[in-house]
């Protein structure tokens, strides 16, 4: 997830941990390109964050959820 740098998003998103905060259009573009180019790494990171946030243990269920979101 890439979001604009506004207070509401800063309360929920930790840049580089559970999403990315972009300060301007160029940064938004670069972060989106990074997400696309590093899809497998970001998928693993997404799953690890979900595990910590939601206490989900079943990795297969996490992959299904990721595929739905993707």
Order of alpha helices (4+ residues) and beta strands (2+ residues): beta-alpha-beta-alpha-alpha-alpha
